[in-house]
């Protein structure tokens, strides 16, 4: 069981601390727990509930209306919203079914079929990432456990490792060098693996360091090396919430002539100063566009 401060809840749900306190006082929408020293905190169930509140509120449900809903009604409403507006919803539901039964063979077969029909990139963007989003929703409403997510992501990683292995040594003239890593406390590496594939498949070089990389160690390792043209990382962990500006400044000061590409929920909602050589990506499509443009320019040269 995890404990979350009100700042953690703001970072995870997007609900401002002030707004949450108003909703608490005016609608009694949630009652935080208190420690022995009278410090407010929220637990896992509170987080799931407030994530649902945030989803409904973002879809034009009034907070006064949400406050009158039972937990069961909220769960059903969120599930309905999550299944709308996706032409690949049938494929996603099929994969979810295999996941719920921990059927590795069935999940592999269905995922492979999608890759053959739509290609790896479109499968990742149109099916896998929406699938992971739906898994997050199912966790919010208490329908699955974290074990389901681990089961799915490890199978997807296997597919990406095979695809990446097939790109090793594939280079084009005028190629760029990318350094990919996740800082300490960051453990969600699926997006980074996909970025690894995207870059290699376009003929560029990749130095892939993986997750939980100490920044000082990384800097020391590249003191005598040629600086990368691009550095890419993501921020999803709440543990970095108060250190984001420090991390961003460290990257830009250590590699002032390198283009820094950042993504992830935490960087999107953070109120920090973005230096000139930093570009924040809202979607993976933007990363693919950058890679495509670099390849087009390299081929022209």
JONOR-V848836 format. One record per run of one state. SS is the DSSP state (H for helix, E for strand, C for the rest). FROM is the first residue (numbers start at 1). TO is the last residue. Records with the same first field share a line. If there is no record, write none. Layout:
SS->FROM-TO  FROM-TO
//
This chain:
C->1-3  5-5  14-16  28-32  35-39  43-43  59-62  67-70  83-88  101-103  119-119  141-145  166-176  184-189  202-204  214-214  222-229  235-237  255-258  264-264  270-277  281-283  301-301
E->4-4  33-34  40-42  177-183  205-213  230-234  259-263  278-280
H->6-13  17-27  44-58  63-66  71-82  89-100  104-118  120-140  146-165  190-201  215-221  238-254  265-269  284-300
//
